[in-house]
């Protein structure tokens, strides 16, 4: 049955008023357009079906709205679907891991292994670490409060911000005696190591830029990605940051796999090999440094007795027992406050503590990955997948280093190793960004640029 134009116009006005009444009670403002389109489509379909059954157009319109139910009741249903989701499980596991970090660190500083004389006493050193942990929690909170879609066009600016902090840290640390004159920003009770927290921000900025770079032509597109991808490598090589370099390279490889940018990954590997050869051929100090690390690397694998560090770690782990040696037992392992803090935990509290750490971290990585897969928006899902991937890389580097598979000391478990409070700030920032996506995953419409493949 054909519907008169004027009659249909009147029906459309009634539909629009009904839909607007529903939207007035829906809290997720970003979902209004999608909900409006969905409701109108259902109303028109129901009206057409009713007209085909012999109803007039106005009667069919009233019938279709009655079938949908009262506007307030329908809005309550949408509010149950499109609402903030709080990742209590993830936050609980993060809180447990922070408690493990605090117990490990404070126990170390109260044990006979403490070396805090240069920090004006153990309690001032503990207060300093707790202060920076509080700073990290503030950054975590700020990252949650910021709507993650505000980062969409801020990848380059976020990248430039980190480079600016590197430059500022380099200026403030001039005159230092550290290898490579590393970049630190002096703060209350200590200093923030820009290099330790930079890989997280560099990788996030690269992901954001790749996702929203389509407005540039192909040449500028490739040049920008090339510059953003390789600048951190030059910085880490210049400052002799071998751990950050490996962490960044593995993180970039994993990110490109997530993005399915296989050609870009291949070009990057070729460029890295060529560029690395040129740098090593012109920088004899760096070449000698890497050569020394590589020459001393394989020996402990075949004969652990040749290396004191590996032998001491192995003996400490095997002799700990289920309940450990206690904080009064001296652990003859170097760098217990940084690289080998987890070894100290096992030595002091036993294999049960080590098993607890592995279980909590495994649950955290699994929970993060499962939550990421539940997000329908491509960009949000990629941001969330970045976090468990980086945690896995960190653990892989540590395990490979502690048993001698790679020529690095391992750098510790997440928040329990090298980088100290500076790297912890980076981890808490990433947990905050992850939470920002998760909280809003059901109140953001599935936009076309999120559902389409990344070019």
C-alpha positions as a printed Julia matrix, in Angstrom:
455×3 Matrix{Float64}:
  0.0     0.0    0.0
  1.34    3.39  -1.01
  1.61    5.99   1.79
  0.65    9.6    1.08
  3.59   12.01   1.29
  1.92   14.37   3.79
  0.84   11.45   5.92
  4.34    9.99   5.89
  5.76   13.41   6.85
  3.47   13.46   9.88
  4.6     9.93  10.78
  8.25   10.94  10.47
  7.66   13.86  12.83
  6.12   11.52  15.39
  9.02    9.1   15.01
 11.52   11.94  15.44
  9.77   13.16  18.59
  9.7     9.62  20.01
 13.37    9.03  19.25
 14.34   12.38  20.74
 12.4    11.5   23.88
 14.44    8.3   24.14
 17.74   10.1   23.53
 16.96   12.65  26.24
 17.31    9.82  28.77
 20.37    8.11  27.2
 23.56    9.13  29.02
 26.09    8.05  26.37
 25.98   11.17  24.19
 28.46    9.77  21.65
 26.02    6.93  20.93
 23.03    9.17  20.17
 23.42    9.17  16.39
 23.89    5.4   16.2
 20.92    4.79  18.51
 18.79    7.27  16.54
 19.56    5.57  13.23
 18.87    2.15  14.73
 15.52    3.2   16.25
 14.32    4.96  13.11
 15.19    1.93  11.0
 13.17   -0.34  13.33
 10.24    2.08  13.4
 10.09    2.43   9.61
 10.3    -1.35   9.15
  7.54   -1.96  11.7
  5.36    0.71  10.1
  5.81   -0.76   6.62
  4.87   -4.21   7.92
  1.79   -2.85   9.69
  0.65   -0.92   6.59
  0.96   -4.12   4.59
 -1.4    -5.77   7.11
 -4.12   -3.19   6.41
 -3.4    -0.42   8.93
 -3.37    3.23   7.92
 -0.04    5.05   8.0
 -0.78    6.89  11.26
 -2.16    3.76  12.9
  0.9     1.83  11.76
  3.19    4.54  13.19
  1.43    4.45  16.55
  1.55    0.64  16.56
  5.29    0.56  15.82
  6.05    3.02  18.65
  3.88    1.04  21.04
  5.8    -2.13  20.15
  9.07   -0.36  21.0
  7.74    0.46  24.48
  7.82    3.62  26.61
 10.69    5.98  25.83
 12.05    5.97  29.39
 12.03    2.18  29.6
 13.78    1.87  26.25
 16.38    4.46  27.31
 17.08    2.47  30.49
 17.84   -0.55  28.32
 20.3     1.46  26.23
 21.91    2.82  29.4
 22.55   -0.73  30.57
 24.22   -1.58  27.26
 26.12    1.66  26.62
 27.68    2.47  29.96
 31.1     2.79  31.52
 32.79   -0.53  32.25
 35.25   -0.53  35.13
 38.18   -3.0   34.84
 38.11   -4.03  38.49
 39.82   -7.35  37.77
 42.72   -5.63  35.99
 43.02   -2.95  38.65
 43.02   -5.58  41.36
 45.89   -7.47  39.73
 47.83   -4.23  39.17
 47.29   -3.35  42.85
 48.59   -6.78  43.9
 51.67   -6.32  41.7
 52.3    -2.86  43.2
 52.06   -4.41  46.67
 54.62   -7.03  45.63
 56.88   -4.22  44.42
 56.53   -2.28  47.69
 57.11   -5.36  49.84
 60.14   -6.35  47.74
 61.67   -2.88  47.75
 61.06   -2.08  51.43
 62.25   -5.56  52.48
 65.42   -5.05  50.48
 66.1    -1.67  52.07
 65.59   -3.14  55.56
 67.76   -6.17  54.82
 71.51   -6.61  55.05
 71.66   -6.25  51.25
 70.73   -2.55  51.4
 73.23   -0.09  49.94
 71.57    3.24  50.73
 74.34    5.16  52.43
 74.62    7.45  49.4
 70.9     8.27  49.69
 71.16    9.74  53.22
 69.62    6.73  54.92
 67.32    3.9   53.97
 64.12    5.64  55.07
 64.72    8.7   52.87
 65.37    6.35  49.94
 62.15    4.46  50.64
 60.24    7.76  50.91
 61.72    8.84  47.57
 60.54    5.65  45.83
 57.09    5.94  47.39
 56.92    9.57  46.26
 57.61    8.61  42.65
 55.15    5.73  42.91
 52.56    8.31  43.96
 53.53   10.43  40.96
 53.03    7.4   38.74
 49.59    6.79  40.24
 48.65   10.42  39.53
 49.71    9.93  35.9
 47.73    6.67  35.87
 44.64    8.54  37.09
 45.13   11.37  34.59
 45.45    8.87  31.72
 42.16    7.27  32.81
 40.33   10.61  32.97
 41.51   11.68  29.51
 39.2    10.26  26.84
 41.47    8.07  24.73
 40.03    9.45  21.48
 41.6    12.79  22.38
 44.92   11.13  21.55
 43.83   10.34  17.99
 45.59   13.25  16.3
 48.2    13.74  19.02
 50.7    11.04  18.11
 53.27   13.39  16.6
 52.88   15.92  19.42
 53.28   13.2   22.03
 56.41   12.07  20.22
 57.8    15.61  20.08
 57.09   16.02  23.8
 59.28   13.03  24.66
 62.06   14.3   22.41
 61.82   17.66  24.17
 62.12   15.94  27.54
 65.17   14.07  26.23
 66.76   17.35  25.22
 65.89   18.99  28.53
 67.24   15.99  30.41
 70.42   16.04  28.36
 70.95   19.69  29.23
 70.24   19.14  32.93
 72.56   16.1   33.12
 75.53   17.69  31.35
 78.67   17.29  33.34
 77.62   13.87  34.65
 79.99   10.93  34.58
 77.54    8.32  33.28
 78.31    6.37  30.13
 76.83    8.15  27.17
 75.81   11.15  29.33
 72.28    9.85  29.82
 69.25   12.13  30.04
 67.83   12.67  33.51
 65.42   15.26  34.85
 66.23   16.24  38.41
 63.27   16.04  40.78
 62.36   15.88  44.43
 64.3    13.14  46.12
 65.98   11.91  42.94
 65.8    12.13  39.18
 63.54   10.83  36.42
 65.29    8.77  33.76
 63.67    9.89  30.5
 65.19    6.98  28.6
 63.63    4.4   30.92
 60.06    5.6   30.34
 60.47    6.74  26.72
 59.9     3.39  24.89
 56.28    3.27  26.07
 55.49    6.77  24.8
 57.45    6.34  21.55
 55.55    3.16  20.66
 52.16    4.63  21.59
 52.89    7.78  19.56
 53.95    5.66  16.56
 50.72    3.63  16.76
 48.56    6.78  16.89
 50.44    8.33  13.98
 50.17    5.25  11.78
 46.44    5.06  12.45
 45.74    8.67  11.41
 48.37    9.41   8.8
 46.18    8.87   5.75
 45.94   12.62   4.99
 49.61   12.7    3.9
 50.86   11.57   0.52
 52.77    8.3    0.31
 56.27    9.84   0.31
 55.62   12.06   3.34
 53.84    9.17   5.0
 56.9     6.91   4.68
 59.38    9.63   5.61
 57.47   10.52   8.79
 57.23    6.88   9.87
 60.91    6.34   9.06
 61.95    9.32  11.2
 59.66    8.37  14.07
 60.76    4.74  13.97
 64.53    5.27  13.85
 65.09    8.38  15.99
 64.68    6.45  19.29
 67.2     3.87  18.04
 69.81    6.58  17.49
 69.1     8.02  20.94
 69.44    4.67  22.71
 72.64    3.82  20.83
 74.11    7.25  21.61
 73.34    6.86  25.31
 74.48    3.2   25.42
 71.02    2.02  26.46
 71.18   -1.57  25.25
 68.16   -2.74  27.27
 65.91    0.11  26.09
 67.14   -0.49  22.55
 66.2    -4.19  22.63
 62.88   -3.48  24.38
 62.0    -0.83  21.8
 63.01   -2.97  18.81
 60.99   -5.97  19.99
 58.07   -3.69  20.86
 58.19   -2.09  17.41
 58.32   -5.51  15.74
 55.3    -6.66  17.74
 53.45   -3.43  16.98
 54.04   -3.76  13.24
 52.76   -7.33  13.41
 49.61   -6.1   15.18
 49.19   -3.45  12.48
 49.9    -6.03   9.76
 52.51   -3.73   8.27
 54.77   -6.52   7.02
 56.45   -4.52   4.25
 57.23   -1.68   6.63
 58.72   -4.21   9.02
 60.89   -5.68   6.27
 62.09   -2.25   5.11
 62.84   -1.34   8.71
 64.95   -4.45   9.25
 66.93   -3.8    6.07
 67.47   -0.15   6.99
 68.45   -1.14  10.53
 71.08   -3.57   9.29
 72.55   -1.04   6.86
 72.43    1.84   9.33
 73.79   -0.27  12.16
 76.74   -1.35  10.04
 77.54    2.26   9.14
 77.32    3.41  12.78
 79.49    0.58  14.08
 82.09    1.16  11.36
 82.47    4.81  12.37
 82.07    4.56  16.16
 84.91    2.42  17.53
 83.96    3.04  21.16
 80.47    1.65  20.61
 81.87   -1.24  18.57
 84.29   -2.16  21.36
 81.5    -1.93  23.95
 79.24   -4.29  22.01
 82.15   -6.61  21.22
 83.02   -6.94  24.91
 79.39   -7.77  25.76
 79.19  -10.38  23.01
 82.56  -11.96  23.81
 81.57  -12.56  27.41
 78.07  -13.73  26.55
 78.16  -17.44  25.49
 80.56  -18.71  28.14
 78.08  -18.87  31.1
 75.6   -20.81  28.97
 78.01  -23.72  28.45
 79.86  -23.39  31.76
 78.12  -21.27  34.43
 81.19  -21.56  36.68
 82.99  -19.14  34.37
 80.72  -16.25  35.39
 80.26  -15.26  39.03
 76.96  -13.46  38.47
 75.19  -16.35  36.78
 76.58  -18.84  39.3
 75.5   -16.71  42.27
 71.98  -16.23  40.86
 71.6   -19.94  40.21
 72.8   -20.85  43.72
 70.53  -18.21  45.3
 67.47  -19.51  43.47
 68.15  -23.21  44.09
 68.98  -22.77  47.79
 66.0   -20.54  48.65
 63.57  -23.37  49.44
 59.85  -22.85  49.69
 60.02  -20.2   52.42
 63.34  -18.44  51.74
 66.31  -17.37  53.84
 64.76  -14.23  55.4
 65.84  -10.6   55.23
 68.79  -11.3   57.51
 70.49  -13.45  54.89
 73.09  -11.81  52.64
 72.5   -12.34  48.92
 75.86  -12.31  47.06
 74.35  -11.12  43.79
 75.12   -7.77  42.14
 72.46   -5.11  41.48
 69.86   -6.58  43.84
 67.97   -3.28  44.04
 67.52   -3.08  40.28
 68.22   -5.95  37.87
 67.95   -8.76  40.42
 65.25   -7.54  42.8
 63.07  -10.51  41.84
 66.0   -12.82  42.69
 66.14  -11.13  46.09
 62.41  -11.8   46.57
 62.83  -15.52  45.83
 65.96  -15.76  47.98
 64.3   -13.95  50.9
 60.73  -15.28  50.77
 61.24  -18.55  48.92
 59.96  -20.35  45.84
 56.4   -19.69  46.98
 56.97  -15.95  46.47
 58.45  -16.58  43.03
 55.5   -18.77  42.1
 53.11  -16.06  43.34
 54.83  -13.46  41.14
 54.59  -15.68  38.09
 50.92  -16.46  38.73
 49.96  -12.81  39.29
 51.84  -11.62  36.21
 50.41  -14.44  34.1
 46.89  -13.6   35.24
 47.51   -9.92  34.51
 48.77  -10.54  30.97
 45.91  -12.94  30.25
 43.33  -10.52  31.66
 44.73   -7.61  29.65
 44.75   -9.63  26.43
 41.22  -10.96  26.95
 39.88   -7.48  27.72
 41.57   -6.07  24.59
 39.94   -8.66  22.33
 36.5    -7.63  23.63
 36.88   -4.06  22.31
 35.13   -3.57  18.93
 37.02   -0.4   17.93
 40.22   -1.14  16.04
 42.3     1.7   17.45
 41.18    1.05  21.02
 41.87   -2.65  20.63
 45.38   -1.98  19.26
 46.19    0.39  22.13
 45.05   -2.21  24.65
 46.93   -5.06  22.95
 50.11   -3.02  23.15
 50.18   -3.29  26.97
 50.17   -7.12  27.43
 52.57   -7.38  24.5
 55.08   -5.07  26.21
 54.69   -6.94  29.5
 55.43  -10.21  27.72
 58.49   -8.7   26.02
 59.8    -7.4   29.34
 59.48  -10.83  30.94
 61.04  -12.52  27.91
 64.07  -10.21  28.04
 64.47  -10.83  31.75
 64.27  -14.61  31.5
 66.61  -14.73  28.5
 69.08  -12.45  30.27
 69.04  -14.21  33.61
 69.85  -17.59  32.06
 72.36  -16.12  29.61
 70.56  -16.54  26.29
 71.12  -12.86  25.44
 74.09  -10.65  26.47
 72.02   -8.48  28.82
 71.56   -8.68  32.57
 67.81   -9.1   32.08
 66.74   -5.79  33.63
 64.23   -7.43  35.99
 60.51   -8.16  35.9
 58.04   -5.32  35.19
 58.29   -2.72  38.01
 60.92   -4.91  39.71
 64.01   -4.08  37.72
 66.21   -1.6   35.92
 64.7     1.79  35.28
 63.34    1.92  38.81
 60.71    4.52  39.52
 61.12    6.05  36.04
 60.11    2.87  34.24
 57.33    2.33  36.78
 55.85    5.69  35.74
 55.86    4.41  32.15
 54.07    1.2   33.12
 51.43    3.06  35.14
 50.89    5.46  32.24
 50.24    2.51  29.91
 47.89    0.87  32.44
 46.02    4.19  32.61
 45.66    4.46  28.83
 44.51    0.82  28.73
 41.88    1.57  31.38
 40.72    4.69  29.51
 39.9     2.56  26.48
 38.24   -0.21  28.47
 36.03    2.13  30.49
 34.62    3.77  27.35
 34.52    0.75  25.03
 30.69    0.53  25.11
 29.86    4.23  24.87
 31.68    4.99  21.61
 30.11    4.24  18.21
 31.93    1.94  15.84
 33.26    4.58  13.47
 34.28    3.82   9.92
 37.91    4.82  10.46
 38.15    2.32  13.3
 36.55   -0.56  11.43
 38.41   -0.06   8.14
 41.86   -1.58   7.62
 44.77    0.69   8.45
 46.45    1.87   5.28
